[in-house]
Amino acid sequence: MGLGNVNTKIVFFIEEFFIYDTFDYVFQKELIMNQKRRLIVPGEFKSARKLSSFLKGRPEIAFVSLVGIDFLGNDTDERIPVPYFLNHINEIMDGGVQTDGSSVNLPGIATLNDAKIDFFVDPRGEWFIDENREYPLDQGTYLSTLRIPAFFKHGSDFYCSRSLLKSTSSFVEKAILELVKQDPFFQEEWGFSGERINAVFLTLGTELEFWVRTPAEQVDLEELSLSQMLKESYWKRTKGQVRNALEEALLLLESYGYGVEMGHKEVGGVKAKLDPDGSFHGIMEQLEIDWKYDTPLAAADKELYARILIKETFRRNGLEVTFDAKPIKNVAGSGEHMHFGIRVVTCEGESVNLFSSRQPGTFMSRFGYGALMGLLKHWPLVNPFVTSSLDALNRLKPGYEAPVSVVASLGRSPDFPGRNRTVLAGLIRSDNPLSTRFELRAPHPHTNTYLAAAAVYLVMLDGMKYAVTKEIGDLHRELTKKHGEEAEYLETMREYVSEKNIFTAFSHEERERFYGKTPETVWDIFEAFRKADHTPFEESPMSDEIIASAMTASRNKWVVEIRDKVLPHFRRELSSFERLPLKEGKRDKRLWDDIQKKRRLMLKDSPGSLSMAAEIEVLLEREEFNKAALLMASFSALFEEVEETYRLYLKNTMI
């Protein structure tokens, strides 16, 4: 339910109130209240003059914040008091707010000797009113901040994630419009001339997964893993604080015009314990919230703000949320599946899905085939913007419904749409041809949606340029080719489509033979990008300067992740393993000796020899990143061995 027709629905509710249950009543009451508060600034108030009157009529809005997004996906969040903002509104709206390069992550662009960054207001973005729900005011309002989306300008050019996605969307839409108008087969395939197409619109939808837990409480990892294997949590009913927080978050997102579709339990989680007072503890559950698709820039903005709203809502209910991709080992990680679509609008106003097929017995249009082929062929160009951390890579392991191979699914036949959850990209179809789209399953909640979406649409465009002069049957045969069959656009020694379970139907060696080598380290992903064909990015907004800056930002973050997060965590864990000599048997002593031997190798420096951890730190300092990545992978594998050995040791010394 959106806010656009809320008045009609409220009247219907008043007249026919008897058909609604209690939740519907609360839902409608909340919508009425939020509509009155106007949590989104209407477009007519986005000029300096009109905004001034809007703010003067909303005394609860005490601050204004200009929100820019750097190349790591970090958003700026300052507090400009409204009186100061109103006194300088023309100057601020024209780029009168500045910061230095140390405040945002644009390496190689905003440097120490040239650090000035200007904020430019985006009048077409969604302007959210950020309520501080722990600071209530009169008449049901809260102390609030107006969040205005902005672009970063350095010198004479714009450099930020938002500006890149905005310019890339325009670039791709214009290029597709030209393709459509020049397409010699468009009339034959669609039944009308490409000259009748008036506009092209890209669409993007996201699905946000996350883990929620009771703070400072430990949950048995074996119990979590068993619960996942038994599918005990998927789509189960939420209870207690989790239900309260989930329903509050859904209502709150709806009040911001998200068009919420559903919220539910995901695959991971365990049953919480009931306290005598009726509350729960020992909570560890995985949830998902979905909302309606939008333009790419609006979808990315909404996804970022949704994370803020969800985290704060659950915190107010005494729960902790993590959006990490793989917060718990041996249990499902959290994805942020991205749905990509393209529609065109004719001069008569008819909306047409460019990926849907109008020919019987076919899965999709030629443009759909081209888009998917471009994504699969050029995945190395997209992957660094999706998976650039150890946390993200740890999620992409066999058996956890996250992709491990560059392969797609079309469905078992054109008449029966499928949903293979083991592939990288799936064709999503329904009885409604406007719903046809591609689901990309590799992204996670901390993926920079702005950069990832820009890269995806550019590689899709490359494939569509190839497909526009081909017959649909030829495109299908090339996409579904077997290993070793020659192809004009795709690689000979690869396959690209499978309807099988990729995790169980193939061995690791078979997956790599058919679908390409799986990156073992984050550095492998960076290197694959460097060696890839960059043709799809040429003459596009994804310039060499922006690519270099974004890749440097990701590499620096990866280094910090290893040095300041992962290694300290491993040190703490290994140091916490305690010996229980009074309960040991001979087998237990051998287990402990093995633990101690490996711990020393991993952590203990000796004269003339560094530990593995210390050597990793040295290699990172020397920028020998490939060696550091390989040694880090060995270190992680050894840690898992030690952890499992210690689990066996404890299990046998409990008695």
C-alpha positions in Angstrom: 0.0 0.0 0.0 1.5 3.4 -1.0 0.6 6.8 0.3 -0.6 8.1 -3.1 -4.1 6.8 -2.6 -4.2 6.9 1.2 -7.2 9.3 1.4 -9.4 6.9 -0.6 -8.4 4.0 1.5 -9.0 5.9 4.7 -12.5 6.8 3.6 -13.2 3.2 2.7 -11.9 2.2 6.1 -14.3 4.6 7.9 -17.3 3.4 5.9 -16.4 -0.3 6.0 -14.5 -0.5 9.3 -16.1 -3.8 10.3 -14.0 -5.8 7.7 -10.6 -4.7 9.3 -9.0 -6.5 12.2 -7.0 -4.8 15.0 -3.8 -4.8 13.0 -5.5 -3.1 10.1 -6.9 -0.5 12.4 -3.5 0.3 13.9 -2.0 0.3 10.4 -4.6 2.8 9.0 -4.3 5.0 12.2 -0.5 5.1 11.7 -0.8 6.0 8.1 -3.2 8.9 8.9 -0.8 10.2 11.5 2.2 9.9 9.2 0.4 11.5 6.3 -0.4 14.5 8.5 3.2 14.7 9.6 4.5 14.5 6.0 7.6 12.4 6.4 8.6 13.0 2.8 8.9 16.6 1.5 6.6 17.0 -1.6 8.3 18.1 -4.8 6.6 21.5 -4.8 8.6 22.5 -1.7 12.1 21.8 -3.0 12.9 25.4 -4.1 14.5 27.8 -1.7 11.4 30.0 -1.3 8.9 27.1 -0.8 11.3 25.1 1.4 11.6 28.1 3.7 7.9 28.2 4.3 7.7 24.4 4.7 10.3 24.5 7.5 8.7 27.4 9.2 5.5 25.5 9.3 7.2 22.4 10.8 8.7 23.5 14.1 9.7 20.0 15.0 12.3 20.0 12.2 15.3 21.5 14.1 18.1 20.5 11.7 19.0 20.0 8.1 21.5 17.5 6.9 22.9 17.2 3.3 23.5 13.6 2.5 26.3 12.7 0.1 27.6 9.2 -0.6 31.3 8.5 -1.0 32.8 5.6 -3.0 32.6 3.2 -0.1 28.9 3.9 0.3 29.3 6.0 3.5 26.7 8.7 3.9 27.5 12.1 5.4 25.3 13.2 8.3 25.7 16.7 9.8 23.3 18.9 11.7 22.7 22.4 10.4 20.4 24.3 12.7 17.3 25.4 10.8 17.7 29.1 11.8 21.2 29.1 10.3 20.0 27.2 7.2 17.1 29.6 6.6 19.5 32.6 6.9 21.8 31.1 4.3 19.3 29.0 2.3 20.1 30.4 -1.2 23.8 30.0 -0.6 23.4 26.4 0.7 21.0 25.3 -2.0 23.6 26.6 -4.6 26.5 24.6 -3.2 27.4 26.6 -0.2 28.2 23.7 2.1 31.8 22.5 2.0 33.9 19.8 3.6 37.5 18.5 3.2 38.6 15.3 1.5 39.4 13.6 4.9 35.7 13.6 5.7 34.7 11.5 2.7 36.4 8.5 0.9 37.4 9.7 -2.6 41.1 8.6 -2.8 43.2 10.1 -5.5 40.5 12.8 -6.1 40.1 14.7 -2.8 43.7 14.7 -1.7 45.4 16.4 1.3 46.7 19.2 -0.9 43.4 19.6 -2.9 40.7 18.6 -0.4 37.8 21.0 -1.0 34.5 19.2 -1.5 31.2 21.1 -2.2 27.7 19.7 -1.5 25.1 20.3 -4.2 21.5 19.7 -3.4 19.6 17.0 -5.4 16.1 18.5 -6.0 14.8 15.3 -7.6 15.8 12.9 -4.8 13.6 11.8 -1.9 13.9 14.3 1.0 13.2 12.3 4.2 12.3 13.8 7.6 14.4 11.8 10.0 12.5 11.6 13.3 14.3 11.1 16.6 11.7 8.9 18.2 13.5 9.1 21.5 12.9 12.8 21.7 9.1 13.3 21.7 7.6 16.7 21.3 4.0 18.0 21.5 1.1 16.6 19.4 2.7 13.3 18.6 5.7 14.7 16.8 9.4 14.1 17.4 12.5 16.3 17.2 13.5 15.8 13.5 16.2 16.4 10.9 15.5 17.0 7.2 17.8 14.7 5.2 18.4 16.3 1.8 20.3 14.1 -0.8 23.3 15.8 -2.3 26.1 15.3 -4.8 29.9 15.9 -4.1 31.6 18.4 -6.4 35.4 18.6 -6.5 36.8 21.3 -8.8 34.5 21.4 -11.8 33.3 17.8 -11.7 31.0 15.6 -9.6 32.6 12.7 -7.8 30.4 10.5 -5.5 28.4 7.3 -5.6 25.1 9.2 -6.1 26.3 11.3 -9.0 27.9 8.3 -10.7 24.6 6.3 -10.6 22.6 9.3 -11.8 24.8 10.0 -14.8 25.2 6.3 -15.6 21.4 5.8 -15.5 20.9 8.7 -17.9 23.8 7.4 -20.2 22.3 3.9 -20.4 18.7 5.1 -20.9 19.8 7.3 -23.8 21.9 4.5 -25.3 19.1 2.0 -25.1 16.7 4.6 -26.7 19.0 4.9 -29.6 19.3 1.1 -29.9 15.6 0.7 -29.9 15.1 3.3 -32.6 17.8 1.8 -34.8 16.8 -1.8 -34.2 16.0 -3.4 -37.6 13.9 -6.3 -35.9 12.0 -4.2 -33.4 8.8 -3.9 -35.5 8.9 -7.7 -36.1 9.4 -8.6 -32.5 7.2 -6.0 -30.8 4.5 -5.3 -33.3 5.2 -1.6 -33.5 8.1 0.6 -34.7 10.9 1.6 -32.4 10.4 5.2 -33.5 7.2 5.1 -31.3 9.4 4.7 -28.2 9.4 8.0 -26.3 11.5 7.2 -23.2 13.5 4.4 -21.5 13.4 3.9 -17.7 15.7 1.7 -15.7 14.3 0.0 -12.5 15.9 -1.4 -9.5 14.5 -3.3 -6.5 16.4 -4.7 -3.5 15.6 -7.4 -0.8 17.3 -6.6 2.5 18.2 -9.5 4.9 19.7 -9.0 8.4 20.3 -10.8 11.7 18.8 -9.7 14.9 19.8 -10.7 18.4 19.6 -10.0 22.1 22.6 -7.9 22.9 25.5 -9.5 24.9 24.0 -13.0 24.8 25.6 -16.1 23.2 23.7 -18.6 21.2 24.9 -22.2 20.5 26.4 -22.2 17.0 25.6 -25.9 16.6 22.0 -25.2 17.5 21.9 -22.5 14.8 23.4 -24.7 12.2 21.0 -27.6 13.0 18.1 -25.2 12.8 19.1 -24.1 9.4 19.5 -27.7 8.1 16.0 -28.5 9.4 14.5 -25.3 7.9 13.0 -24.5 11.3 12.9 -20.7 10.9 12.0 -19.9 7.3 8.7 -17.9 7.1 7.9 -18.8 10.7 5.8 -16.5 12.9 7.7 -13.8 14.7 7.1 -13.3 18.5 7.7 -10.9 21.3 10.2 -8.1 20.8 11.1 -9.3 17.3 7.5 -9.1 16.2 7.1 -5.7 17.7 10.2 -4.3 16.1 9.5 -5.9 12.7 5.9 -4.6 12.6 7.0 -1.1 13.7 9.7 -1.1 11.1 7.2 -2.1 8.3 4.8 0.7 9.4 7.7 3.2 9.5 9.0 2.3 6.1 5.5 2.5 4.7 5.1 6.0 6.1 8.1 7.0 4.1 6.4 5.8 0.9 8.5 2.6 0.4 5.6 0.5 -0.8 6.4 -2.3 1.6 5.6 -5.7 0.3 6.5 -8.0 3.2 8.6 -8.7 6.2 9.3 -12.3 7.3 11.8 -14.7 8.9 14.6 -15.9 6.7 16.4 -19.2 6.8 18.5 -18.8 9.9 17.7 -18.6 13.6 16.9 -20.5 16.8 13.9 -20.5 19.1 14.2 -17.8 21.8 13.8 -18.6 25.5 10.8 -17.3 27.5 11.4 -15.2 30.6 9.0 -15.4 33.6 7.7 -11.9 32.7 6.7 -13.1 29.3 9.6 -11.5 27.4 12.2 -13.4 25.4 15.9 -13.7 25.6 18.5 -15.7 23.7 17.1 -14.2 20.5 19.0 -14.9 17.3 17.0 -14.7 14.1 17.4 -13.8 10.5 14.7 -11.5 8.9 14.0 -10.0 5.5 12.1 -6.9 4.5 11.1 -6.1 0.9 9.6 -3.0 -0.7 8.6 -1.8 -4.2 11.2 -1.2 -6.9 12.0 2.3 -8.1 14.4 4.2 -10.3 18.0 3.1 -9.6 19.0 6.2 -7.7 15.8 6.3 -5.6 16.1 2.6 -4.8 19.7 3.0 -3.6 18.8 6.0 -1.5 15.8 4.1 0.1 17.9 1.0 0.8 20.5 3.1 2.6 17.9 4.9 4.7 16.0 1.6 5.4 19.1 0.2 7.1 19.2 3.3 9.4 15.5 3.0 10.2 15.5 -0.7 10.8 18.6 -0.6 13.0 17.2 2.2 15.1 13.7 0.6 15.4 15.1 -2.7 16.6 17.4 -1.0 19.0 14.4 0.8 20.6 12.9 -2.6 21.1 16.1 -3.8 22.9 17.5 -5.8 20.0 20.7 -5.5 18.0 20.8 -5.7 14.2 23.8 -6.6 12.1 23.9 -6.1 8.3 27.2 -8.0 8.0 27.2 -10.4 5.0 28.4 -13.4 7.1 28.1 -12.6 10.8 28.1 -16.3 11.9 30.1 -19.2 10.6 28.3 -22.3 9.2 25.0 -20.5 9.1 23.3 -18.6 6.2 24.7 -15.1 5.6 22.6 -12.0 4.7 22.0 -11.1 1.1 20.7 -8.0 -0.6 19.4 -9.4 -3.8 19.1 -6.8 -6.5 16.4 -6.9 -9.2 17.2 -5.2 -12.5 14.5 -4.2 -15.1 14.1 -1.9 -18.0 10.8 -0.5 -19.4 10.1 1.7 -22.3 7.1 4.1 -22.8 5.6 4.7 -26.2 4.4 8.1 -27.5 0.9 7.0 -26.6 1.9 6.4 -23.0 1.9 2.6 -23.1 4.5 1.0 -20.7 6.4 -2.0 -22.1 8.9 -4.3 -20.3 12.0 -4.4 -22.6 13.0 -7.9 -21.2 9.6 -9.6 -21.8 9.1 -11.6 -24.9 6.1 -11.2 -27.2 7.0 -14.3 -29.2 5.4 -17.6 -28.1 7.8 -20.3 -26.8 10.6 -17.9 -25.9 11.9 -17.0 -22.4 12.6 -13.3 -23.0 13.2 -10.7 -25.7 16.5 -10.2 -27.6 17.3 -7.3 -25.2 16.8 -9.6 -22.3 19.1 -12.2 -23.7 21.7 -9.5 -24.5 21.5 -8.0 -21.0 22.0 -11.3 -19.3 24.8 -12.3 -21.6 26.6 -9.0 -20.9 26.2 -9.5 -17.1 27.7 -13.0 -17.3 30.5 -12.2 -19.7 31.6 -9.1 -17.9 31.0 -10.3 -14.3 34.7 -9.6 -13.3 33.9 -5.9 -14.0 31.0 -5.9 -11.6 32.3 -8.2 -8.8 34.6 -5.7 -7.1 31.7 -3.4 -6.5 29.7 -6.2 -5.0 32.2 -8.4 -3.2 35.2 -6.5 -1.9 35.6 -7.7 1.7 36.4 -10.9 3.5 33.0 -10.7 5.1 31.3 -10.6 1.7 33.5 -13.4 0.3 32.8 -15.6 3.3 29.1 -15.5 2.5 29.7 -17.0 -1.0 30.2 -20.6 0.0 28.4 -23.7 -1.2 25.3 -24.8 0.6 24.1 -21.5 2.0 21.8 -20.3 -0.9 24.5 -17.8 -2.0 26.1 -18.0 -5.5 29.6 -19.5 -5.9 29.7 -19.7 -9.8 29.0 -17.3 -12.6 25.9 -19.1 -14.0 22.3 -18.1 -14.7 18.9 -19.7 -14.7 16.1 -19.2 -17.2 13.5 -21.6 -15.9 12.7 -25.1 -17.0 10.6 -23.9 -20.0 9.1 -20.7 -21.3 5.7 -21.8 -20.0 6.9 -22.6 -16.5 9.0 -19.9 -14.8 11.5 -21.3 -12.3 13.4 -19.9 -9.3 16.9 -21.5 -9.0 18.4 -20.1 -5.8 21.8 -21.6 -6.4 22.8 -19.4 -9.4 24.4 -15.9 -9.7 21.5 -14.4 -11.8 18.0 -15.6 -12.4 15.3 -14.6 -14.9 12.2 -13.7 -12.9 8.9 -13.9 -14.7 5.2 -14.1 -13.8 1.8 -13.9 -15.6 2.4 -10.1 -15.6 4.8 -9.3 -18.5 5.8 -6.0 -16.8 7.4 -8.0 -13.9 10.1 -9.6 -16.0 13.5 -8.8 -14.6 16.9 -10.3 -13.5 17.7 -11.1 -9.9 21.3 -10.8 -8.9 22.0 -12.9 -5.8 25.6 -12.0 -5.0 25.1 -8.6 -3.3 24.9 -8.2 0.5 23.6 -5.4 2.8 26.9 -3.5 2.7 27.3 -3.7 -1.0 27.6 -0.1 -2.4 24.3 -0.3 -4.3 25.1 2.9 -6.3 28.3 1.6 -7.8 27.1 -2.0 -8.2 24.0 -0.9 -10.1 25.9 1.5 -12.3 28.4 -1.3 -13.3 25.6 -3.9 -13.9 23.7 -1.6 -16.2 26.8 -0.8 -18.2 27.7 -4.4 -18.8 24.1 -5.2 -19.6 24.2 -2.4 -22.2 27.2 -4.0 -23.8 25.4 -7.3 -24.2 22.3 -5.5 -25.6 24.4 -3.8 -28.3 25.5 -7.3 -29.4 22.1 -8.8 -29.3 20.2 -6.1 -31.1 21.2 -7.4 -34.6 20.7 -11.1 -33.7 17.8 -13.5 -34.0 16.3 -14.6 -30.7 16.9 -18.3 -31.5 20.6 -17.7 -32.1 20.9 -15.8 -28.8 19.2 -18.6 -26.9 21.5 -21.2 -28.4 24.6 -19.1 -27.6 23.5 -18.4 -24.0 22.7 -22.1 -23.4 25.8 -23.4 -25.2 27.8 -26.4 -23.8 31.4 -26.3 -22.7 33.7 -26.3 -25.7 31.1 -25.0 -28.2 32.3 -21.9 -30.1 30.4 -18.6 -29.6 30.6 -15.2 -31.1 30.1 -13.1 -27.9 30.6 -15.6 -25.0 33.6 -17.7 -24.2 34.1 -21.1 -25.9 35.3 -23.0 -22.8 32.4 -22.0 -20.6 28.8 -22.7 -19.9 26.4 -20.0 -18.7 23.0 -21.5 -17.8 21.9 -24.4 -15.6 18.6 -25.4 -14.0 20.4 -27.8 -11.6 21.4 -27.3 -8.0 24.9 -25.9 -8.5 26.0 -26.9 -5.0 25.0 -30.6 -5.2 24.9 -31.5 -8.9 28.6 -30.6 -9.5 31.9 -31.1 -7.7 34.1 -28.1 -7.1 36.3 -29.1 -10.1 33.3 -29.5 -12.4 31.9 -26.1 -11.3 35.2 -24.4 -12.1 35.5 -26.3 -15.5 32.0 -25.3 -16.6 31.5 -21.9 -15.1 35.0 -20.5 -14.4 37.4 -20.4 -11.5 35.9 -19.1 -8.2 38.0 -16.3 -6.6 39.7 -17.7 -3.5 40.6 -14.2 -2.1 39.4 -10.7 -2.4 42.6 -9.9 -4.1 41.7 -12.4 -6.8 38.6 -10.3 -7.5 40.6 -7.1 -7.7 43.1 -8.8 -10.1 40.3 -10.2 -12.3 38.9 -6.7 -12.6 42.3 -5.3 -13.6 42.8 -8.0 -16.3 39.2 -7.8 -17.7 38.1 -6.2 -20.9 36.9 -2.7 -19.9 35.1 -2.0 -23.1 31.7 -1.6 -21.4 33.0 1.3 -19.3 34.6 3.1 -22.2 33.1 6.6 -23.0 30.7 6.1 -20.0 30.5 8.0 -16.7 32.6 5.2 -15.2 35.8 7.0 -16.0 39.3 5.7 -15.3 39.7 8.3 -12.6 36.5 7.2 -10.8 37.4 3.5 -11.2 40.9 4.1 -9.8 39.5 6.0 -6.8 36.7 3.4 -6.1 39.1 0.5 -6.4 41.7 2.2 -4.1 38.9 2.8 -1.5 37.9 -0.8 -1.6 41.4 -2.1 -1.4 42.2 0.2 1.6 39.1 -1.0 3.3 40.0 -4.6 2.8 43.5 -4.0 4.3 42.0 -2.3 7.3 39.5 -5.1 7.7 42.3 -7.7 7.8 44.7 -5.7 10.0 42.3 -4.1 12.5 39.3 -6.4 12.6 39.9 -9.9 11.4 43.4 -10.6 12.9 42.5 -9.0 16.3 39.4 -11.2 16.4 41.4 -14.3 15.7 44.0 -13.4 18.3 41.2 -12.9 20.9 39.6 -16.2 20.1 42.7 -18.2 20.0 43.9 -16.7 23.3 40.7 -17.6 25.0 41.2 -21.3 24.5 42.0 -22.8 27.9 43.5 -26.1 28.9 41.7 -28.3 31.4 44.5 -30.7 32.5 42.6 -32.2 35.4 40.0 -33.6 33.0 42.3 -34.7 30.2 42.8 -38.2 28.9 45.5 -39.3 26.5 43.4 -38.4 23.5 42.6 -35.0 25.0 46.3 -34.3 25.6 47.1 -35.0 22.0 44.3 -32.7 20.9 45.6 -29.9 23.2 49.2 -30.4 21.9 47.9 -30.0 18.4 46.0 -26.8 19.3 49.1 -25.3 21.0 51.4 -26.2 18.1 49.1 -24.5 15.6 48.5 -21.5 17.9 52.2 -20.8 18.2 52.6 -21.0 14.4 49.7 -18.6 13.9 50.5 -16.0 16.7 53.9 -16.5 18.3 56.9 -14.7 17.0 60.3 -16.2 17.6 63.9 -15.0 17.0 64.4 -15.0 13.2 60.8 -16.2 12.5 57.5 -14.2 12.4 54.2 -15.7 13.2 51.6 -16.0 10.4 49.7 -13.1 11.7 52.7 -10.9 12.0 53.9 -11.9 8.5 50.4 -10.9 7.1 50.7 -7.5 8.7 54.2 -7.0 7.2 53.1 -8.1 3.7 50.2 -5.6 3.9 52.6 -2.8 4.9 54.8 -3.6 2.0 51.7 -3.7 -0.3 52.5 -7.3 -1.3 48.7 -7.9 -1.5 48.6 -11.2 -3.4 51.0 -12.9 -0.9 49.1 -11.3 2.0 45.7 -12.5 0.7 47.0 -16.1 0.2 48.5 -16.2 3.6 45.3 -14.8 5.1 43.4 -17.6 3.4 45.7 -20.2 4.9 45.5 -18.5 8.3 41.7 -18.6 8.2 41.7 -22.3 7.2 44.1 -23.1 10.0 42.0 -21.2 12.5 38.9 -23.3 11.6 41.0 -26.5 12.2 42.1 -25.2 15.6 38.5 -24.1 16.5 37.1 -27.6 15.6 39.9 -29.3 17.5 39.1 -27.2 20.6 35.4 -28.0 20.2 36.3 -31.7 20.3 38.6 -31.1 23.3 35.9 -29.3 25.3 33.3 -31.9 24.4 35.4 -34.7 25.8 36.6 -32.9 28.9 33.1 -31.9 30.1 32.9 -35.0 32.2 
